[in-house]
Amino acid sequence: SMSRPHAPSGDHFRFQPTNLRCTVYLPTNQDQFVQIEVTAACTVLQLIQQALDEYESVCSEENDGEVPSDMALHPSEYRLYMAEEDGSVDTELPALDERCLVVSTGGDAFALRVKPVLSPRIINNTNAAPSSSQAKKDFYSFNTE
């Protein structure tokens, strides 16, 4: 669509006066959410950024600006999912592509989650020993030396 800026559908979209009012449920608590009005051009990544900004301003008003650590990450550290009515992740759908336009998802309720990160400990354990008994032996010998 970028290569055809004069397509009528594109123009129709660009000048749509109506914005979409979105609810983004936060990873801190299923009952906690921010509401954001987005334009037709807003991408998923931009919505994540706006939700984090909005949450930060809510925090600064409510509890001395203290933002929980799982809400203080870079926008790319999150995934956005379609949300169920109760604010939980719609598990039948994959995470939304961050370049995707919010309006094209067809929804207005989203759930923000921190991307899962493998801790180094887990990675070391899987590489360490093929058998669990060997791993246990290593563990005990390491701890009793």
C-alpha positions in Angstrom: 0.0 0.0 0.0 3.0 2.3 0.5 3.8 2.2 -3.2 0.3 3.4 -4.1 -0.3 6.5 -1.9 -3.1 7.7 -4.2 -5.3 4.6 -3.9 -8.8 5.7 -2.8 -8.9 3.2 0.0 -5.6 4.5 1.4 -6.8 8.1 1.2 -10.1 7.2 2.8 -8.2 5.7 5.6 -5.7 8.5 6.1 -8.4 11.1 6.6 -10.7 9.0 8.8 -11.6 11.4 11.6 -12.5 8.7 14.0 -9.8 7.3 16.2 -10.0 3.9 17.8 -10.3 3.8 21.6 -8.2 0.9 22.8 -8.0 -0.8 26.2 -4.6 -2.3 27.0 -4.5 -4.7 30.0 -1.2 -4.6 31.8 1.1 -7.5 32.8 1.1 -6.3 36.5 -2.5 -7.2 37.1 -5.4 -8.4 35.0 -7.7 -5.7 36.5 -5.2 -2.9 35.6 -5.5 -1.3 32.2 -4.9 1.9 30.4 -7.1 3.4 27.7 -5.6 5.0 24.7 -7.0 6.5 21.6 -5.1 5.5 18.4 -5.1 6.8 14.9 -5.6 4.6 11.8 -1.8 4.7 11.3 -0.8 3.5 14.7 1.2 0.3 14.8 1.2 -2.4 17.5 4.7 -1.3 18.6 3.5 2.3 18.9 0.5 1.2 20.9 2.8 -0.6 23.3 4.9 2.5 23.7 1.8 4.7 24.3 0.5 2.2 26.9 3.8 2.2 28.8 3.9 6.1 28.7 0.4 6.3 29.9 1.0 3.8 32.7 4.1 5.7 33.7 2.1 8.9 34.0 -0.6 7.1 36.0 2.2 5.9 38.4 3.7 9.3 38.9 0.2 10.6 39.9 -0.7 7.7 42.2 2.4 6.2 43.9 5.4 8.5 43.9 6.3 7.6 40.3 7.3 4.1 41.3 7.0 1.9 38.2 7.1 -1.9 38.7 10.1 -3.5 37.1 8.1 -5.5 34.7 6.6 -2.2 33.3 9.9 -0.4 33.0 11.2 -2.2 30.0 11.8 -1.1 26.4 8.7 -1.4 24.2 10.4 -4.2 22.1 10.6 -6.3 25.3 6.8 -6.8 25.2 4.3 -8.7 23.2 0.8 -7.5 22.6 -2.0 -10.0 22.3 -5.7 -9.8 21.7 -7.5 -9.8 25.0 -10.5 -11.7 26.3 -13.4 -9.7 27.9 -11.8 -10.2 31.4 -8.5 -8.8 30.3 -6.7 -12.1 29.9 -4.7 -13.1 26.8 -6.7 -14.7 24.0 -4.6 -17.9 23.9 -6.1 -19.0 20.6 -4.3 -16.2 18.8 -0.6 -15.6 18.4 1.1 -12.4 19.6 0.5 -9.5 17.2 3.2 -8.5 14.8 4.6 -5.2 16.1 4.5 -3.6 12.6 0.8 -4.5 12.2 -1.7 -1.6 12.3 -3.8 -1.7 15.4 -7.0 -1.0 13.5 -6.3 -3.9 11.2 -6.5 -6.4 14.1 -10.3 -5.8 14.3 -10.2 -5.5 18.1 -10.0 -2.8 20.7 -8.9 -4.8 23.7 -5.3 -6.0 24.1 -3.2 -7.6 26.7 0.4 -6.6 27.2 2.9 -9.2 28.3 6.7 -9.2 28.9 8.4 -11.4 26.3 9.6 -14.6 28.0 13.3 -14.6 28.5 15.4 -17.8 29.1 17.6 -17.3 32.1 21.3 -18.4 31.7 20.8 -21.0 34.4 18.2 -22.8 32.4 20.4 -22.7 29.3 23.4 -24.1 31.2 21.3 -26.9 32.7 20.1 -28.2 29.3 23.7 -28.1 27.9 25.3 -29.5 31.1 24.7 -33.2 31.4 22.6 -35.6 29.3 21.5 -37.6 32.3 19.8 -36.2 35.4 21.8 -38.5 37.7 25.0 -37.1 36.2 23.7 -33.6 36.8 22.9 -34.4 40.4 26.4 -35.8 40.9 28.0 -32.7 39.5 25.7 -30.6 41.7 26.7 -32.4 44.9 30.4 -32.6 44.2 30.4 -28.9 43.3 28.7 -28.1 46.6 30.7 -30.2 48.9 34.2 -29.3 47.6 
